[in-house]
Every structure is written in C-alpha cells, then in structure tokens.
Amino acid sequence: MEWKEEWKKLAAIVAVFILCFYLPVGYERFDHALLEAFYLVKWYAREHVLLCLIPAFFIAGAIGVFISQASVMKYLGPKANKFLAYGVAAVSGTILAVCSCTVLPLFAGIYRMGAGLGPACAFLYSGPAINVLAIAMTARILGIELGIARAVGAIVFSIVIGVAMHLIFHKEEEAKAAAQMEMPEPDVKRPLWQTSLYFASMVGILVFANWGKSDDSDGVWNLIQAWKWPITSLCALALGTMLIKWFEVKSWKVAVTAIPVIILALLFPDMPLLAFAAGTIGLSVFTSTDKGESGEWFHSSWTFAKQILPLLLFGVLIAGFLLGRVGEEGMIPSEWVSAAVGGNSFSANFSAAFFGAFMYFATLTEVPILQGLIGNGMGQGPALALLLAGPALSLPNMLVIRSIMGTKKTVVFVSLVIVMATFCGMIFGTFWG
C-alpha cells in the first residue's frame, strides 16, 4: 500500500511539471485571461468585501450567538409551519437585495443553527434572485414581459427548489425533526423585540450601504440612494446604542470606535469607504477583546469569514480567468456564448442557464450583459433562463455551498436551478419569444 501512495505522489508531481512545462504564457488570450482574473478579484475586493461580505459575516455570527438553535428550528426547521417557513424564505430577497456571494454567510448561519434544508435552500436562491430594483430594471430595459416572468419565476423557483430539496433528502430532514422534538425550550435572555431591532440595524447597514443607483433620476429609489450614507449612519448609531443598552458593551468602547468614523466622514465626505472601514475595524477590535457575548459574536463571525472568504476569492479568480469581466473576455470567447444562446431550442436555453450559473454577476450587472447578448441574437427564452439561473448562482457561490452542505446536496441544488431555468426559458420563449 505504501508504494501505491508514493506512485500517486509521483504522478501528481509529473502532472504539475507537465502543466508548468506547457503553460501557454505569451499566448494573447491566455495572458489576457490572467489579467482579467486579477482585475475581477481586485474589483470584487473593492466593491463587495467591505460593504457586502463583512456586514453579512457579522449578521451570520450574530445568528449563531444571539438566536438559539431551538428558535431557528421552531420557525424554519423541518417541523415548522410550511407556509411561514417557505413564505419568509421566498420573499427575503425583496429586503436583502444581495448578490449570490453575500447571501452565503447568512445561509450558513441559519442552516447550521438548524433551519430545514428546504427553507434554507429557498432562502439561498431567493436572496439574490428576488431583487426589486433588478426586476424593475429588467422590465424597463428588456421588456415588461421579461420583467414579470423573472419576478414570478424567481418566487416560484425558490419555493419549488426548497420543497424539492426537502423531498430528495427527506430522511436527513426527518432525523433533524426528531432532534427538534427533544430540544428544550430556550432560555430567553432579552425580549424578542430587542433582538429583532438589533438584527434590523445590521440588515439596514448591509442594505443601505449597498443601495444602487437607478436610471430613473426622479424615482424614490434614487432619492434613497442620495441619502444612503446618512441612513446607514443612523443604522450604525442605533446598533451602537443597542450594544450599550442591551448587550452590556462598555460605552467608552463604542465612543472610541465612533470618533474616528465621525472625523473621517467630516474630513473626507466624498470617500465614505474610509469611515465605513474605520467603523468595521473598531467594531472588530472591541468585540474581539471582549469576554462576554460580544466576544462570542466576533469569534462566530470570524469562523464564517475564515471558511467562506478564501473560497470566494479563489472562485472569483477562476471565474475571471474563464469568462472575464463585463465587456471583456477570458479564456472562453464571448462569440461561443452568443452563438450557443440564439433561438429558443433546448440547447440554447440549457446553454444560457449553464453559463449563467457559473458566471459571476454582481447585483444589476446581468441586465446590461443580457442587453448586449439579445442585441447579438439571444432569444427571449434563453434570456429568461439566464436571469433565473445567473444571479442566484456563480462558481464562487458553488464552492462555498459545497463547504457548507456537502458535494451531493450542492450538485442537486445547482442541477435543479439549471434544469428548471432551462424549461422555464423554453416555455417563455414558445409563447413570448
């Protein structure tokens, strides 16, 4: 047996050597794809890690510390009221408006605390898929029929995929339900309304710090966008107040955190990221050094960050290498994609769903991408297939999902999304194409 292990090591070394020996450095497309990989991961680090992922990590950590496992299982577990559990999960995207990567820490938090596989997967799909502004932009730019189909399809998909995951893995869900029956009623340290406001303040920071700009200059959406940072600041102020009043955090720690934030906001009003970064660092420092609940909160958040962030960044690198950024090409030529999604055949719809599932779409970027593809001959059916599969999945997203719920469940979840998006696109293309 020992010699077999040595042969495996030798084979791995030889394979790596051959790969390095024939590495196509100097080949224009390969060199450009490498640059695209680093451009995309640089953009991702600047635009998504600080404003999206870090607040999401803190929310996920708070779920693990301040919400009991019995409470999660009561409302989202296998024995929970199905209408309540799937209803909350299905419409969560209208509140969160996050991308396929930002939803991952939140999914990991509720899943590990005992949420049923069905409601958790419904939440995982709906979080990035049901985005009010993205749906409105789709209707305005790509047509009202496509916008309505995207909205209805995303809500129905989240429920159907959740129920399907529950039925496919029902034996595991039955075991989880049996464990729920044996759980004692949790000790409540503070009223539900206090915990709810605490989470609402963090969700407010996540939502308003990432509030995007609409094409409608006179709309309410852009009015909120103009006030996004004052609103975010109010949410942060509410969070700091609650930490002092209800979570026994020393007031001087919150004050020391707030002072640099205020100074940077006044000195550099056009660079809000500086103040946001200072607040994040200050919150991390005083929670990481605390011995009580806030210390547990940081360490729970840090656990999620350690597991998820490296996989996400690696996945973004690979996605950038293969497919490039918006308007740029990676190793896979854009002509291949355009040629594969023309018309309304099964292959066109499947190709759109498949490519969409593996591409990384930041929030709202799928609309201009589709606009270009439709201009190059993409059918209406494949366009809907991409809209239903693309925003909810990505290669980085899949890598993290696998680390949370295993290879088998990940393959089934991704396959359900791609297959359902394919047939939904075919039906839509038949009647409205």
Secondary structure, DSSP 8 states (H G I E B T S, - for coil): -HHHHHHHHHHHHHHHHHHHHT--TT-HHHHHHHHHHHHHHHHHIIIIIIIIIHHHHHHHHHHHHHS-HHHHHHHHSTTS-HHHHHHHHHTTHHHH---TTTHHHHHHHHHHTT--HHHHHHHHHHHHH--HHHHHHIIIII-HHHHHHHHHHHHHHHHHHHHHHHHHTHHHHHHHHHHHHT------SS-HHHHHHHHHHHHHHHHHHT----S-TTSHHHHHHHTHHHHHHHHHHHHHHHHHHHS---HHHHHHHHHHHHHHHHH-TT-HHHHHHHHHHHHHHHHHT-SSHHHHHHHHHHHHHHHHHHHHHHHHHHHHHHH-STT---SS-HHHHHHHTBSS-HHHHHHHHHHHHHS---TTTHHHHHHHHHHTTB-HHHHHHHHHHTTT--HHHHHHHHHHH-HHHHHHHHHHHHHHHHHHHHHHHHHH-
